[in-house]
Amino acid sequence: MNGERLRALRKSLGLKRDEVAQAIGVTPRIITDYETETKRPTLDTAVKLADFFNVSLDYLVGRTDDPTPPKRSSPSNEPGS
């Protein structure tokens, strides 16, 4: 998790740590730990953060500078449907 990027996303929306924490089901302290990179989120929590901020996981972890989340296909578009 890129802590600076997470902090920037939160601040760009004018949110407090406790607001983000409540939205994804963790404590505000955990958000602080993610932002300071003293702890890493589980994959499930990272997905919740990406969904909450409407960005891609790759953007959250610093693998890309493009925050655009991937397009999700509907279940009817899945192979074998």
Secondary structure as a PSIPRED ss2 file (coil, helix, strand):
# PSIPRED VFORMAT (PSIPRED V4.0)

   1 M C   1.000  0.000  0.000
   2 N C   1.000  0.000  0.000
   3 G H   0.000  1.000  0.000
   4 E H   0.000  1.000  0.000
   5 R H   0.000  1.000  0.000
   6 L H   0.000  1.000  0.000
   7 R H   0.000  1.000  0.000
   8 A H   0.000  1.000  0.000
   9 L H   0.000  1.000  0.000
  10 R H   0.000  1.000  0.000
  11 K H   0.000  1.000  0.000
  12 S H   0.000  1.000  0.000
  13 L C   1.000  0.000  0.000
  14 G C   1.000  0.000  0.000
  15 L C   1.000  0.000  0.000
  16 K C   1.000  0.000  0.000
  17 R H   0.000  1.000  0.000
  18 D H   0.000  1.000  0.000
  19 E H   0.000  1.000  0.000
  20 V H   0.000  1.000  0.000
  21 A H   0.000  1.000  0.000
  22 Q H   0.000  1.000  0.000
  23 A H   0.000  1.000  0.000
  24 I H   0.000  1.000  0.000
  25 G C   1.000  0.000  0.000
  26 V C   1.000  0.000  0.000
  27 T C   1.000  0.000  0.000
  28 P H   0.000  1.000  0.000
  29 R H   0.000  1.000  0.000
  30 I H   0.000  1.000  0.000
  31 I H   0.000  1.000  0.000
  32 T H   0.000  1.000  0.000
  33 D H   0.000  1.000  0.000
  34 Y H   0.000  1.000  0.000
  35 E H   0.000  1.000  0.000
  36 T C   1.000  0.000  0.000
  37 E C   1.000  0.000  0.000
  38 T C   1.000  0.000  0.000
  39 K C   1.000  0.000  0.000
  40 R C   1.000  0.000  0.000
  41 P C   1.000  0.000  0.000
  42 T C   1.000  0.000  0.000
  43 L H   0.000  1.000  0.000
  44 D H   0.000  1.000  0.000
  45 T H   0.000  1.000  0.000
  46 A H   0.000  1.000  0.000
  47 V H   0.000  1.000  0.000
  48 K H   0.000  1.000  0.000
  49 L H   0.000  1.000  0.000
  50 A H   0.000  1.000  0.000
  51 D H   0.000  1.000  0.000
  52 F H   0.000  1.000  0.000
  53 F H   0.000  1.000  0.000
  54 N C   1.000  0.000  0.000
  55 V C   1.000  0.000  0.000
  56 S C   1.000  0.000  0.000
  57 L H   0.000  1.000  0.000
  58 D H   0.000  1.000  0.000
  59 Y H   0.000  1.000  0.000
  60 L H   0.000  1.000  0.000
  61 V H   0.000  1.000  0.000
  62 G C   1.000  0.000  0.000
  63 R C   1.000  0.000  0.000
  64 T C   1.000  0.000  0.000
  65 D C   1.000  0.000  0.000
  66 D C   1.000  0.000  0.000
  67 P C   1.000  0.000  0.000
  68 T C   1.000  0.000  0.000
  69 P C   1.000  0.000  0.000
  70 P C   1.000  0.000  0.000
  71 K C   1.000  0.000  0.000
  72 R C   1.000  0.000  0.000
  73 S C   1.000  0.000  0.000
  74 S C   1.000  0.000  0.000
  75 P H   0.000  1.000  0.000
  76 S H   0.000  1.000  0.000
  77 N H   0.000  1.000  0.000
  78 E C   1.000  0.000  0.000
  79 P C   1.000  0.000  0.000
  80 G C   1.000  0.000  0.000
  81 S C   1.000  0.000  0.000
